[in-house]
Amino acid sequence: MDTNAICLYCHETVTDVRSAIDLIKGNGYDMIVTCLIVSKVDHMTNTLREGTSFSRSELILGTKQWSKNIVAKINEEFDADSVIPEIRKHSETILSRELSYADHVIPYAFMLMKVTSSATTNLARLIISKITKGQILIEIPMVNPSRLVDALCDEKEEFGMEENHEDTWHWWNELRSTADFTDKMSIALELSADIPSKWEMFRWQGEPIGCLIIPSHLFIRNRQNYPVLTKAHQNLILRFKEVINNIALMVKCNMEDDNLRFYATHLREVLNSRPTADPISDDLLQVPLQPLYDNLDANTYEIFETDPIKYLFYQKAIERALVDLVAQKEIDTKMIIIMVVGAGRGPLVRSSLNAAAKTGRKIKIYAIEKNPHAINTLQALIDELWKDKDIELVAKDMRKFHPPEKADILVSELLGSFGDNELSPECLDGALQLLKPTGISIPSKYTSYVNPVMSFKAHNLIRCNEKSNPRDRISSPQHRSERMYVAYLKNVFHIANPQPLFEFIHPNWSETIDNSRFATVSFETKIDCVLTGFAGYFDTVLYKDIGLSIHPETHTKGLWSWFPVYFPLTEPIQLKSGNRIVANFWRSMGQNKVWYEWSVSKPTITHIHNLQGMHYKIYL
């Protein structure tokens, strides 16, 4: 389906497909949901009612017309998990025929299948056995219909007859868990008059929602007598759009409904009322950079340099440090030595120059860089733009430079998405010989955080390995599940708030420096869900009260240089509300390498992932 497509989901079976397509197009819809198998098959006896064909011919439309206009609905007259053997076997035959025919008529089709309970073990088996090309949309109500009915029955409440109705999320979870979390299925979530609780909404937003189904009875009349959704339902749709850019909407009604055009018009107005500001349309996973081991390319430098917020905050931190180091009466006489370690193509050199100009302090800059290509760029900047500035270019690894004078301020941007994952501790500890005993390090501290998440988008990206690491397509899914990734997660459920993990302080003048770490963190589960891994973040103190953060609760506005990290689990863990999650994280060190290990101790025990850096390590 196209991005933000509006579809018509008919209650009745469409007999004249061409006329139906003309009708929906004339009323502002993009596609129509209809059965491909018409009433020539008696589903109770699995026999043909007339002739020898079991459905209409695909020749009534061209292949592109089928794909562009039709969502294939699987007939509801089956029960693949019936306890009656005859019904179950008939259902298997019916379902197999319909799935195969949909695959034949509409290659890579969207097929809509309704699920009404969590008894779907055999159905899951049939789906993963048969589907090869298409995508199945599993139709599930957001709120159990029985719960809505009981809410209207005062007598049940009066006589204490209230029932515990199964959460419909469990219908979906049972099906996809049995189907081994296949990415061939996504959800067609039917909205209800009741809006779910906050935690239920957050959980649905972490699921692979393919479309939202809006029954026509949810529309109310506005002052102009046009059908519209309530503000609560409009906001609900927009919340899903924020995490799933290509969300589609289906209006469930009769084709004879006089308001067809108004439904579609209103839904487009809702979708367009809040344009998507996020330039990244989907979840992403990437293998983290190793700038200490590899030389970054020009494109990577350019991307980082276009983040104005990061360098503005660095400039403010340098300004504050300069003012603290040089009193007003010493402005004309005192020179401050600034060493920019890992200078790259010069953004921090520029921030230092701007800070000096703004505060009126005199500075000398040592720009220290090991990448020969970045050195070439720095030399050009010094020769052409900064020739009247006191800047000395040092083409060396910062750990091997022995300066003629020591720095008052050591400035670096060696922070990775987890704070220490680009080896800032090792680099800055190795560069201590550059700094005066009273010198200032910018940054002065950074702390990492983790929280448990449910992200089946990330889980399947790692299993499929299509976007996570295209250079490593031959490694097994388990190996890929034991690596840390830089992750942009939108379609995710945050099971609990982040907890602090590791902290590093600079300059570190300890006699014995040990940058290995171990921490155990604990979280409480608020609602039944599935743990697929842990998201990681960091915040940093640049100088005094000036800092940067990608922590979800304190994220620096406008900062986008760093995405979170993701620590996957090889196997998802089913969680119940109230479960305590206990996770263990190690930052381990060996000869010329650093790596992370992680495991879960509660509510179940996992093996230690990436033990001894077997699957992923960071090279010194």
N, C-alpha and C positions, 0 to 999 in steps of 0.2 A: 504494500500500500504506500501511496505517496505520503510525504510529510504532512501532518495535520489534515489528512483526508476526512471527509464527511461521508458516511455510508448510511444507506437505508436498510434496516433489518426488518424484513416483512414478517408479520405473523403468519400470513398465508403462503402457500406454495405458488411460486410464479410459474405460470404455464406458457405465456408468450414472452420469452426473454427479450427479444428485440424491442417490443413495445414497452417493456418495463425499463429497459435502459434509456429509451427516449424520454420516458416519464421522469426518471430520477435526474437526468441531465437538465431537463427543462425546469426542474425545481431546485437546482443548485447542489445536487449530490454528486459525489465522484464515483461511487460504486454501490452495488446492491448485493445483499446477502440472500442467497437462495440455494435450495437443494439442487444438486445436479441429477440425482436419481428421482424421477417422478413416480406417479402411482401405478406403474405397470407391475411392480413387485408386491406380492402379498407378504409383508414382513413376518406375519405370524406363522406362515407355512413355508416361507422362503421359495415360493413358486411364482411363475409369471402369470399375470392375470390375462394377458392377451398377447398374441404374436410370439415372437422369439427374442425380441430385444428387451433389456431390463431398464432402459432409459432413453431419453431423447438423444439424437445424434449431435456430436460436437460440431458438425458441419453447418449448423445454423449460425455460428459465429466463427470468425477467424481466430487463430491462436492468440494474436495480440489483443483482440477484442475481449476474449475470455479473461486474459490476465489483467487487462486494464480496468475491466468493469465488474468482474464477478468475484465475490468471496464465497467459496463453496461451503454450504452448510451440510453437516452430516446429520442424517435423519435421527430423531430422538427415540424412534421406536425400537430400541434395542437395550439389552441389559447384559453386558459382557461378563458381569460378576454375579449373575443370578445363581441361586442355590439349586435351581431346577436344571438338570443337565441339558434337556432338550432346548430350553430357551437360551442357555448360555452358548450352545453350539450354533444355533441359528444366528444368534447375535454376532458371533465371531465371523461367520460367513458374510453377513450383511456388512459389517464394518470393514472387513477386508476388501470386499467388492467396492464399497464407496471410496475408500482411501486410494485404492488402485486406479479407479476411474478418474478421481480428481487429479491424481498425478499424471494421468494420461491426457486429460482435456486441458488442464492448466498447469504446465510445468512450473515448478517452484511456486505453487499456489498457496494462498492462505485458506485454510480449512477451519471452520468453526464447529466445535464439538461441545455439547452441553454436559456438565457434570453436576449431579444432584446429591452426592454423598461422598464419604471418604472410602467407600467400598469400591476400590478401583484397581485392585492388584492385577487382575486379568486384563483389564483395559490398558494399563501401563505396559504390560507385556506385549499386547497386540500393537500398540503404537510404536514402540521402539523396534519391533520386528518388521513392520511394514513400511514406515515412512522412510523415504530415501531422499526426496528433493523438496517436498513442501514444508510449510510451517503451520503447525496446528495451534489455533487459538482456543484455549480452554475457557468456555463460558462459565463464570462463577459469580454468584451474587456477592456483593460487598458485605451485606448483612444477611444472616440466615432468614429466609422468608417466614419460617415458623416463629421466630422471635418477634417479628413485626405483627403477626396475627395475634400472638399471645398478649402483646402489649395493648391490644384493643379489647381484650376480654377481661372485663372487671371481675367476673365471677371467679376466674381461676385465682386471681390475686386475693380475693376476699376469702376463699376457702383453702388457701395455702396450696394451690395446685400448680404453682409455677414450675416450669420445666427448665432444665439446663440444656439449652440448645447448642449443638456443636458449632463451634466457630468455623465459618466457611473457609478460612485460611487453611485449616487442617485438610479440607477436601483437596485443595491444591497441593499442599505439602506431602500428603500421602501419595498422590499420583506422581509428582515429579521425583520424589525420593525413590520410589519403586522403579521409576524409569531411569535411575542413575543420573538424575539432574541433567538430562539431555537438553541441549540448547535448541532442539527441534520444537519445543513447546513454549508458548508464552500465554499470557492471561488476557482474556476479554472480560473485564471487570464490570459487572452490572451495578450501576448506582441504585441506591434505595432512598426512600423518603428520609430515613434516619441517617445522620452523619455518624460514622464510627468514632470511637474515642481517639484521643491524640496518639496513643501508642499504637493502636490498630492502624491508623493512617500512616504513621511513620514506617510501620512494617510493610504495608502494601507498597509504599514508595521504594522499598528496597527489592521489590520483586520485578520480574521481566514483564511489565504491562505492555501488551501490544496495542490495546485499544480500550476505550471506555464505552460501555453501552448505556444509553440514556433512554429509559422507557418514556413514552409520550405522556404518561400520567404525572410525571414530575414537573411538567411545564405548568405554570400558572399564568393568569392574565394580568398584564400591567395596566396602567391607567388608559393607555390607548387601545386596550382590548387585544393586544398581541400576545401570543404565548412566549413566555420567557422562563428561565430557571431562577430559582431563589438565589440571593447573593451567596448563601452558604454553598450551594451546589456550583455556582460559578467559580468561587474561590477554590473549591476542591479540584475542579478541572485544571485551573491554572497552577495549582500546586503540583499536580502530576506533570504538567507541561514543563515545569522548571527542572525536573529530573529526567524526563524522557522527551527530548526535543521533537521526535517524530511521532508523537502520540496521535492516534486516529480516534474519531468519535463515531459511534453508531447510534442512530435514532431507531428505537424499536416501536413500530406502530403498523397500522394497516395502510395499504397503498391507497385506499380510498379516503384517507384522512384529509380533510380540507386544509389542514395547517402544515402540510409537508414543506412548502416553500419557506414558511415562517420559522419552522424548527431549524432548518439549515442556515437561514440568514442569521438567526440569533446566535447559533453556535460559532459561526465564523466571526461574528462581532466579539464574542467572548474570547476566542483564541487570539484575535488581533488586538485585544484591549491591553495586553501586556506583551509587547514584542520581546523575543528572546535576546537578552543582552549578552549571554554567554557565547563567545565565538567558538568554543569547543562543543561540538554537537553530541559527542558520545564519550563513554568511559574509555580511558587509555591506560595501558601498562607499558612501562619502558624499563629496560635494564639501566641501573644508575650509571652516571658518568664516573670515570676514574681519572680526574684531571692531573693527579700526581703521577700517575703511571702513563697515561696517554696525553698527547698534545691535542687540545681542543681545536676544532676547525672554525673558520670565519663565521659560518652560519650560527654556530652555537654561541660564540661571543656576541654576535649581533642581537640574538634573541635576548640574552641576559642584559645587554646594555640598554634595551628599550624600556626597561622597568624604571620609571622615574622616581617611584616612591623609595625604593631601596637606597639609591644614591643620595636622595634628598635627606634621608635619615642619617646616613653616614656623614654627610656634610654637617648636619646639625651636631652630631657627636664630636666631630673634629673641631668645630667652632667652640664648643663648650670646653674641650680639653685645652685648646690654645688659650682661651681666656683664663683658665685655672693655672696654667703654667707661666703665663706672662702677665705680670701686673701692668696696669695702665702706664706707670712711670717707666717701665722697661721696654715699651713698644719699639723705640728707635734703636735699642742697643742689644736686645737679646734675640738670638737666632734659635729656632726650634728645629730639630732634626726629625723629619718624618720618614719612615721607611715603609713603603707599600710593598708587601711581600705577596707574590702571585699577582703582579700588576696587570696581567692580561693585555688588553689593548688600551688601557689607561683610564677607565672610568673613575677609579678611586684616586688617581693622580689629579684628575679634573676636580673631584670633590674636595681634595686637599687644597688645591689652588683657590677654589671658590671660597673655602672657609677662611683662608689666610686673607683674601681680599676683603671679605665681609667684616672680619675682626680687626684688620689693620696690623696683624702680626707678621713677622718675618720668618720665613721657613726655607729650609733646604730639603729637597726630596730625593731619596734614593728609590728608584723604581726597579724592583728585583723580579726577574722573570726568567724561566728556563725554556719556554717554548720559542724556538728560533723564528717562527713565522710571526708570533706576537711581538717579538723583539724588533723585527723589521718595521712593524707598524708603529711601535713606540718611538723608534729612532726618527721616523718620518714626522711624527707629531712634535717631537722635541726640536727638530730642525726647522719645521715650518710654522707651527702654532705657538710653541712654548720656548722659542729661542732666547727670549729675554728673561726666562725663569731659571732659577737655580735648581736644575734637575740633573741627576747623574743616573745613567742607565747601567744596570748591573745584569749581565747575561749569565746568571748562575742559578742553581738550586739554592733556595734561601738557607738551607741547612749547611751549605758548604761555603757560604760567604763570610769572610772575616773583614769587617769594615775598618776603615781608618779612624772612625769615630762611632759612638754608639747613639742609638735613637732615643729621643724623648717619647715619641709615639710610634707604635707599630700597628699598621693598619692592614687588615686582610679581609677577604670575602671567600674563605675556604669552606664555608658552611654548606653542607648538603641538605637534602630534604628532611633528614633525621638529626640535623645538627652536626654530629661527629662522623657521618658516613663517608665524607670525602677527606677524612683523616686530618681535620683541622687540629686535633690535639697533638698528633705526632709532628705535624709541621711546625706549629707554634712552639712546642716544647723544644724542637730541634733548632729553632731560631732564637732561643733565649740569649745566645751570645751577642745578638744584635742590639739588645735593649739595655738601657741603663737600669741599675737597681731600683731607681725611683720612677722608671718609665711606665707608660700607660699602654695597655693593649686594647685595641678596638677591633673586634668585640672583646668584652671582659668576661662574659659568662654565657653559656647556652645550656638548655635543658631539653631533653627529649621526652615525649609522651606517647602512650599507646592507648587504644581502646578497641574492644571487640566489635566486629561488624559482620553483617550478613550482606554479601555481594556476590550473587550468582553470575552477574556480568563478568566480574573479575575472575571468578572460579572457572567459568567456561572459556574465557580468553586464555587463561593459562593452560587449560586442557587442550584447547584447539591450537594454541601457539601461533595464531595468525597475526597478532599485533604485538605480543609481548616481547618476542625476540626473533625476528625473521632470519637471523644468521644461525639459529640453533634449532632447526626443524627436526633434527634426527634424535634429539634427546627425549627420554621418556617423560610422560606427564608427571610422574612422581618427582623426578629430578627438577622439573620446572616449578613444582610446588614447594621446593625447599630453597627458594631464592627470595631475596628481598627485591621489590620492584618500586620504582617511582610510579605513583598512581594518581590518575585524575578520576575520582569516583563520584558520580552523580546519582546513579541508580543504586543506592546503598541504604541500608538501615543501620544506624549507629545504636548498638545494643545498650551501651552505657557510656557515660562521659569519660574522657581521657584521664589517665592517671600519670603522674611524673615517673620517669624511669631513670635516666642517667644525667649527670650534671658534670660540666667541666668549667674550670675557672682559670683565667689567664691574666697576667703572667703567673705561671706555676713555679714557684721557687722552692718547692719541696726538695729535700735531699734525695729522696727516692721517688722517682716518678713512675707510676703504674696506671696506665690508661685502660686496663682491662676492667670490666664491670660485671656485676650480677645483681639482678633485682627480681623480686616476685611481686606481682600486682594482682589485686582482687577486684571483682566487679559483681554487681547483682543484676540478674535478668529481670526485666519488668514485665515481659510478655513472652509467650511461647514463640520460638523462632529457631533459626539455624545459624550456628557460628561457622563462618567460612575462613576467617582469618582476623588479623589485627591491623588497623591503620595506625600510622606513626606520624608524629608532628614534632615541631620544636619551637621554642622561642629563644630569643637572645637579648642580653643586655649589651648594647654597644658601648655606652658610657653613662654612668650614673642612672638617670631616669629615662634615658633615650634607648628605645629597643625596637625590635621587629618580632613579629609572631605569625606563624601559620596555624597555631592552636585554634580549633573551631570557635571557641568562646572568646578569644582575644585577638582574632585575626586582624592584622594591620590593614586598614582600608586601602584598597587599590594595589596592594602588593601581590604580584603573581610570579615572581622569580622562582619560587619553590612550590611544587605540588607535594602532597603527603607521600609517605611510603606505605607499602602493603606487605605484610608478612603472611603468606597464605598457609593454610593447613592442607595436608595431603588428602584428608577426608573430612567433609563437613560434620559438625557435631550437633545433634538435635538437643535443643534446650527447652526446659519448662520454666514457666514463670516462677520466680523465687530462687532458681538455681544460682549457686555461687560459682563464678568462673575464676579460677586461679591459674595465672599464666606466669611462666618463667622466661626471662631473657638474659642472654649472656653477650657481652662484647669481649671476644677472645682475641688473643694475639699469638702470632708465631713468627718465625724468621721471615721478615720482609712481607708480612701480610697481616691483615685484620679481617675478622669475620664475625657474623652474628649467629647465634643459635637460639632456638625458642621451642617451647613445649607447653602443653596444658596439663595441669594436675587434677583439676576438678571442673565440671562434674564427672568427667571421664579422664583417663590418662592416655596421652599420646606419646609417641616416641620423640626424641629430641631432633628437631629439624636442623638440617645443615650441620650435623655433627662434624667437628674438626674442619669446618669449611669445605666439606667434600663437594658441595654443589655450587657454592658461590663464595668468593673471597675478594677483598680489596687489597691491591698491591701497593706497598710502600715504594 
